[in-house]
Amino acid sequence: MTQPPEIRIFDGLEPLSWAAATRLEEQARVKAIEKKPFSVALSGGSTPKLLFELLASSSFQGRIRWSNLQIFQVDERCVPPDDPQSNYRMIRHALLESVPLPAENFHRMAAERPDREQAAREYAGELAQVLRPAPGEWPRLDLVFLGMGPDGHTASLFPGSPALNERTEWVTPNFAAHLNSFRLTLTLPVLNAAAHVIFLVAGADKAETLRQVLEGPEGRFPAQLIQPVRGRLSWFLDEGAARLLKKQ
Ligand code: 6PG
């Protein structure tokens, strides 16, 4: 990573989500002008939901050329797509049901499948088909939205979990011991191959971990391992999450 991370602090989840939606809209427009597809990967959890609703709202929907977007998932819980825990279900309700994105442009992680390794391989196949990396290269997403848990996890890369050490596969199943459940997740090399990674972090319950992630010793938390190799890293924070950070 060449330049220091961009850190922006907002006085609430609404302005944070608005700024994230604006960033997506701006970058998607540049790609549309270049007549190139724009690829973005979305996380689950609660923080990005408002961003998705904003993108589907009249404030943004008409300003995005949806047919030019290719939308992927960062990770998924190993539950059926209509399960309340499903990230896909949240994304569908908050975004997909309200925007003119061609169905084939959304790439769902079929994490409910019993053969998780096979589901991971097939998802890697979709990444390859759309992003067309050169042989031996990692697929390069234009934009990735990540979250961070109070334990410093991101995507479904939990502290001490096996997938943190994955350096070959693009997508992998990962067992979350503390949740006693499996997830499918993009791996660190794929996340770090992206052109731009934006963390969306809100809530005072994450402040201490965020202080350690941004200002503490390196390599202690999965979120610290997100270091785009040839890309940009941004942290969009609300005041609650940023409250323990040194003055920016
Ligand atoms: C998931 C996510 C995960 C999420 C963090 C933060 O499937 O849960 O992709 O990595 O981003 O857990 O979640 P919140 O936004 O709900 O705090």
Boltz pocket constraint, residues with backbone or C-beta under 6 A from the ligand:
constraints:
  - pocket:
      binder: B
      contacts: [[A, 43], [A, 44], [A, 45], [A, 46], [A, 47], [A, 48], [A, 74], [A, 75], [A, 76], [A, 77], [A, 87], [A, 146], [A, 147], [A, 148], [A, 149], [A, 153], [A, 154], [A, 155], [A, 156], [A, 200], [A, 202]]
      max_distance: 6.0
